[in-house]
């Protein structure tokens, strides 16, 4: 390893600041799913739909292969990321770690990688541009909330399982940093190659999910325009 290589950067935010950020992300998540994403006007009729309404309409149209993964990647996984982060921070703040704390951190690490709210936001914007010549589109409050949620979730990705374990270590709740977590650098060379191949497979899956996100956003506005 070369000298001067950055291995870890300490966060400037305190534990209370991260906790406040998670509460803010949860509030914005509720607003984004409560208010309509867009309003569509065509032939004198106006229709508005939230993300959950669009998911239900997509399912009713028979496109369950699009509706099911979109529900996971744009609703349940982001919500799980926020809730698991809030749970871990509350456990550290109360200085009481449950026996399944390390498994909760692993789940948080997985959910943070599969939260696709920014992909959804980009897909909706592209679909709105393409449908701009067919109908009058108005940006709803939910779309602005999704933009703010994308920023907050991007910031929350910096609060990884390793960082939370460091907070627990500084609080004297664990013996050493990284105990119970599996990192590729600590694995044997054969298993490390397997991990790297798995990472390449995950990149391919992310690309496939991104394509699904664009298809899903297009189906949303196509379905909404069909009901208008």
GIVEN-V486513 format. One record per residue. N is the residue number from 1. RES is the residue in one small letter. PSI is psi in radians with two decimals (NA if undefined). NEAR is the number of other C-alpha atoms within 12 Angstrom. D_FIRST is the distance of its C-alpha to the first C-alpha in Angstrom with 2 decimals. Layout:
n:N res:RES psi:PSI near:NEAR d_first:D_FIRST
n:N res:RES psi:PSI near:NEAR d_first:D_FIRST
This chain:
n:1 res:x psi:2.36 near:6 d_first:0.00
n:2 res:x psi:2.60 near:6 d_first:3.77
n:3 res:x psi:2.55 near:6 d_first:6.55
n:4 res:x psi:0.02 near:7 d_first:9.03
n:5 res:x psi:2.29 near:8 d_first:7.54
n:6 res:x psi:2.11 near:9 d_first:10.46
n:7 res:x psi:-0.61 near:9 d_first:10.37
n:8 res:x psi:2.41 near:12 d_first:14.12
n:9 res:x psi:2.14 near:14 d_first:17.15
n:10 res:x psi:2.40 near:16 d_first:20.27
n:11 res:x psi:2.50 near:19 d_first:23.42
n:12 res:x psi:-0.24 near:12 d_first:26.25
n:13 res:x psi:2.47 near:18 d_first:28.81
n:14 res:x psi:3.06 near:18 d_first:30.33
n:15 res:x psi:-0.70 near:29 d_first:31.33
n:16 res:x psi:-0.61 near:18 d_first:34.84
n:17 res:x psi:-0.73 near:19 d_first:33.71
n:18 res:x psi:-0.66 near:34 d_first:31.80
n:19 res:x psi:-0.73 near:28 d_first:34.91
n:20 res:x psi:-0.61 near:21 d_first:37.16
n:21 res:x psi:-0.68 near:30 d_first:35.03
n:22 res:x psi:-0.68 near:35 d_first:35.44
n:23 res:x psi:-0.70 near:28 d_first:39.17
n:24 res:x psi:-0.71 near:25 d_first:39.38
n:25 res:x psi:-0.66 near:34 d_first:37.64
n:26 res:x psi:-0.70 near:32 d_first:40.12
n:27 res:x psi:-0.76 near:22 d_first:43.05
n:28 res:x psi:-0.62 near:30 d_first:41.97
n:29 res:x psi:-0.76 near:37 d_first:41.48
n:30 res:x psi:-0.71 near:26 d_first:45.06
n:31 res:x psi:-0.70 near:25 d_first:46.39
n:32 res:x psi:-0.57 near:34 d_first:44.67
n:33 res:x psi:-0.12 near:34 d_first:46.29
n:34 res:x psi:-0.75 near:22 d_first:49.63
n:35 res:x psi:2.69 near:25 d_first:50.44
n:36 res:x psi:2.57 near:28 d_first:51.04
n:37 res:x psi:-0.71 near:37 d_first:48.32
n:38 res:x psi:2.81 near:39 d_first:50.84
n:39 res:x psi:2.27 near:29 d_first:54.58
n:40 res:x psi:2.19 near:34 d_first:56.13
n:41 res:x psi:2.20 near:25 d_first:59.59
n:42 res:x psi:2.24 near:22 d_first:61.50
n:43 res:x psi:0.73 near:14 d_first:65.26
n:44 res:x psi:0.02 near:10 d_first:66.16
n:45 res:x psi:2.54 near:17 d_first:64.11
n:46 res:x psi:2.33 near:20 d_first:61.07
n:47 res:x psi:2.40 near:28 d_first:58.55
n:48 res:x psi:2.62 near:33 d_first:55.55
n:49 res:x psi:2.48 near:34 d_first:53.03
n:50 res:x psi:3.10 near:31 d_first:50.11
n:51 res:x psi:-0.75 near:40 d_first:47.03
n:52 res:x psi:-0.64 near:28 d_first:48.58
n:53 res:x psi:-0.72 near:25 d_first:51.87
n:54 res:x psi:-0.65 near:37 d_first:50.16
n:55 res:x psi:-0.71 near:35 d_first:48.40
n:56 res:x psi:-0.76 near:24 d_first:51.76
n:57 res:x psi:-0.65 near:28 d_first:53.52
n:58 res:x psi:-0.69 near:33 d_first:50.89
n:59 res:x psi:-0.73 near:23 d_first:51.35
n:60 res:x psi:-0.45 near:18 d_first:55.13
n:61 res:x psi:-0.07 near:20 d_first:54.95
n:62 res:x psi:0.01 near:15 d_first:53.54
n:63 res:x psi:1.05 near:22 d_first:49.98
n:64 res:x psi:-0.40 near:18 d_first:48.45
n:65 res:x psi:-0.41 near:21 d_first:45.46
n:66 res:x psi:-0.72 near:33 d_first:44.54
n:67 res:x psi:-0.71 near:32 d_first:45.79
n:68 res:x psi:-0.94 near:26 d_first:44.07
n:69 res:x psi:-0.56 near:29 d_first:40.40
n:70 res:x psi:-0.66 near:40 d_first:41.07
n:71 res:x psi:-0.69 near:34 d_first:42.41
n:72 res:x psi:-0.87 near:27 d_first:39.33
n:73 res:x psi:-0.37 near:33 d_first:36.71
n:74 res:x psi:-0.16 near:42 d_first:38.66
n:75 res:x psi:-1.07 near:32 d_first:40.49
n:76 res:x psi:-0.73 near:25 d_first:39.49
n:77 res:x psi:-0.79 near:28 d_first:35.70
n:78 res:x psi:-0.70 near:43 d_first:35.54
n:79 res:x psi:-0.72 near:34 d_first:38.09
n:80 res:x psi:-0.67 near:31 d_first:36.18
n:81 res:x psi:-0.77 near:43 d_first:32.97
n:82 res:x psi:-0.78 near:41 d_first:34.96
n:83 res:x psi:-0.71 near:31 d_first:36.84
n:84 res:x psi:-0.67 near:36 d_first:33.93
n:85 res:x psi:-0.73 near:43 d_first:32.05
n:86 res:x psi:-0.71 near:32 d_first:35.28
n:87 res:x psi:-0.79 near:28 d_first:35.84
n:88 res:x psi:-0.73 near:40 d_first:32.44
n:89 res:x psi:-0.67 near:39 d_first:32.88
n:90 res:x psi:-0.68 near:26 d_first:36.43
n:91 res:x psi:-0.72 near:28 d_first:35.45
n:92 res:x psi:-0.69 near:30 d_first:32.97
n:93 res:x psi:-0.66 near:24 d_first:35.55
n:94 res:x psi:-0.09 near:16 d_first:38.25
n:95 res:x psi:0.66 near:18 d_first:36.00
n:96 res:x psi:1.86 near:19 d_first:37.05
n:97 res:x psi:2.19 near:27 d_first:34.58
n:98 res:x psi:2.94 near:18 d_first:36.34
n:99 res:x psi:-0.44 near:13 d_first:35.42
n:100 res:x psi:0.44 near:15 d_first:34.14
n:101 res:x psi:-0.75 near:29 d_first:31.83
n:102 res:x psi:-0.58 near:27 d_first:28.63
n:103 res:x psi:-0.58 near:21 d_first:30.40
n:104 res:x psi:-0.64 near:30 d_first:31.44
n:105 res:x psi:-0.65 near:38 d_first:27.88
n:106 res:x psi:-0.72 near:27 d_first:27.02
n:107 res:x psi:-0.69 near:26 d_first:30.10
n:108 res:x psi:-0.70 near:36 d_first:29.13
n:109 res:x psi:-0.68 near:32 d_first:25.77
n:110 res:x psi:-0.78 near:23 d_first:27.74
n:111 res:x psi:-0.62 near:32 d_first:30.47
n:112 res:x psi:-0.49 near:33 d_first:28.27
n:113 res:x psi:-0.41 near:29 d_first:26.93
n:114 res:x psi:0.24 near:35 d_first:30.48
n:115 res:x psi:2.04 near:37 d_first:32.32
n:116 res:x psi:0.60 near:38 d_first:33.77
n:117 res:x psi:-0.75 near:44 d_first:35.86
n:118 res:x psi:-0.63 near:31 d_first:34.37
n:119 res:x psi:-0.73 near:32 d_first:35.11
n:120 res:x psi:-0.78 near:38 d_first:38.62
n:121 res:x psi:-0.77 near:34 d_first:39.17
n:122 res:x psi:-0.71 near:26 d_first:38.21
n:123 res:x psi:-0.69 near:30 d_first:40.42
n:124 res:x psi:-0.73 near:36 d_first:43.33
n:125 res:x psi:-0.74 near:30 d_first:43.11
n:126 res:x psi:-0.74 near:22 d_first:43.12
n:127 res:x psi:-0.65 near:30 d_first:46.06
n:128 res:x psi:-0.67 near:33 d_first:47.95
n:129 res:x psi:-0.72 near:20 d_first:47.65
n:130 res:x psi:-0.56 near:19 d_first:48.95
n:131 res:x psi:0.08 near:27 d_first:51.83
n:132 res:x psi:-0.49 near:20 d_first:52.78
n:133 res:x psi:-0.24 near:13 d_first:55.55
n:134 res:x psi:-0.47 near:19 d_first:57.07
n:135 res:x psi:2.95 near:27 d_first:57.48
n:136 res:x psi:2.08 near:25 d_first:57.10
n:137 res:x psi:2.36 near:28 d_first:53.87
n:138 res:x psi:2.31 near:25 d_first:53.30
n:139 res:x psi:2.24 near:26 d_first:49.99
n:140 res:x psi:2.98 near:28 d_first:50.40
n:141 res:x psi:-0.53 near:25 d_first:49.05
n:142 res:x psi:-0.57 near:30 d_first:46.82
n:143 res:x psi:-0.70 near:36 d_first:44.84
n:144 res:x psi:-0.67 near:25 d_first:44.07
n:145 res:x psi:-0.65 near:33 d_first:43.05
n:146 res:x psi:-0.59 near:42 d_first:40.71
n:147 res:x psi:-0.78 near:29 d_first:39.11
n:148 res:x psi:-0.64 near:26 d_first:38.57
n:149 res:x psi:-0.65 near:39 d_first:37.35
n:150 res:x psi:-0.71 near:29 d_first:34.71
n:151 res:x psi:-0.76 near:22 d_first:33.35
n:152 res:x psi:-0.71 near:30 d_first:33.48
n:153 res:x psi:-0.58 near:40 d_first:31.80
n:154 res:x psi:-0.68 near:26 d_first:28.98
n:155 res:x psi:-0.68 near:22 d_first:28.52
n:156 res:x psi:-0.39 near:39 d_first:28.81
n:157 res:x psi:-0.36 near:29 d_first:25.92
n:158 res:x psi:-0.32 near:26 d_first:23.65
n:159 res:x psi:1.34 near:38 d_first:25.14
n:160 res:x psi:3.08 near:36 d_first:23.16
n:161 res:x psi:-0.62 near:36 d_first:23.63
n:162 res:x psi:-0.69 near:30 d_first:20.52
n:163 res:x psi:-0.71 near:32 d_first:22.09
n:164 res:x psi:-0.64 near:44 d_first:25.43
n:165 res:x psi:-0.58 near:35 d_first:24.12
n:166 res:x psi:-0.69 near:27 d_first:22.75
n:167 res:x psi:-0.74 near:34 d_first:26.28
n:168 res:x psi:-0.62 near:32 d_first:27.79
n:169 res:x psi:-0.75 near:20 d_first:25.63
n:170 res:x psi:-0.51 near:19 d_first:26.69
n:171 res:x psi:-0.04 near:22 d_first:30.24
n:172 res:x psi:0.43 near:17 d_first:30.07
n:173 res:x psi:-0.30 near:24 d_first:30.83
n:174 res:x psi:2.84 near:24 d_first:27.95
n:175 res:x psi:-0.85 near:15 d_first:26.32
n:176 res:x psi:2.79 near:17 d_first:22.61
n:177 res:x psi:2.36 near:23 d_first:20.48
n:178 res:x psi:0.08 near:25 d_first:20.04
n:179 res:x psi:2.21 near:21 d_first:22.75
n:180 res:x psi:-0.17 near:21 d_first:24.53
n:181 res:x psi:2.53 near:24 d_first:22.12
n:182 res:x psi:2.10 near:21 d_first:20.28
n:183 res:x psi:2.49 near:18 d_first:16.79
n:184 res:x psi:-0.56 near:19 d_first:15.37
n:185 res:x psi:-0.35 near:15 d_first:12.11
n:186 res:x psi:-0.05 near:15 d_first:14.60
n:187 res:x psi:2.76 near:15 d_first:16.83
n:188 res:x psi:2.84 near:13 d_first:17.41
n:189 res:x psi:-0.68 near:12 d_first:16.41
n:190 res:x psi:-0.81 near:13 d_first:20.03
n:191 res:x psi:-0.51 near:16 d_first:20.39
n:192 res:x psi:-0.66 near:17 d_first:17.09
n:193 res:x psi:-0.64 near:15 d_first:18.65
n:194 res:x psi:-0.72 near:15 d_first:21.76
n:195 res:x psi:-0.74 near:20 d_first:20.12
n:196 res:x psi:-0.65 near:18 d_first:18.66
n:197 res:x psi:-0.64 near:15 d_first:22.13
n:198 res:x psi:-0.67 near:15 d_first:23.68
n:199 res:x psi:-0.69 near:16 d_first:21.71
n:200 res:x psi:-0.64 near:14 d_first:23.06
n:201 res:x psi:-0.66 near:14 d_first:26.47
n:202 res:x psi:-0.62 near:17 d_first:26.23
n:203 res:x psi:-0.73 near:16 d_first:25.60
n:204 res:x psi:-0.68 near:14 d_first:28.73
n:205 res:x psi:-0.66 near:16 d_first:30.60
n:206 res:x psi:-0.73 near:20 d_first:29.74
n:207 res:x psi:-0.74 near:17 d_first:31.12
n:208 res:x psi:-0.70 near:19 d_first:34.18
n:209 res:x psi:-0.64 near:32 d_first:34.69
n:210 res:x psi:-0.73 near:29 d_first:34.50
n:211 res:x psi:-0.73 near:22 d_first:37.22
n:212 res:x psi:-0.62 near:30 d_first:39.18
n:213 res:x psi:-0.74 near:37 d_first:38.93
n:214 res:x psi:-0.73 near:30 d_first:40.55
n:215 res:x psi:-0.71 near:29 d_first:43.20
n:216 res:x psi:-0.78 near:39 d_first:43.85
n:217 res:x psi:-0.66 near:39 d_first:44.39
n:218 res:x psi:-0.69 near:31 d_first:46.72
n:219 res:x psi:-0.56 near:35 d_first:48.64
n:220 res:x psi:-0.95 near:44 d_first:49.04
n:221 res:x psi:-0.49 near:43 d_first:50.84
n:222 res:x psi:-0.69 near:25 d_first:52.72
n:223 res:x psi:-0.75 near:30 d_first:53.98
n:224 res:x psi:-0.74 near:37 d_first:54.88
n:225 res:x psi:-0.51 near:31 d_first:56.70
n:226 res:x psi:-0.50 near:22 d_first:58.55
n:227 res:x psi:-0.15 near:21 d_first:59.87
n:228 res:x psi:NA near:21 d_first:60.90
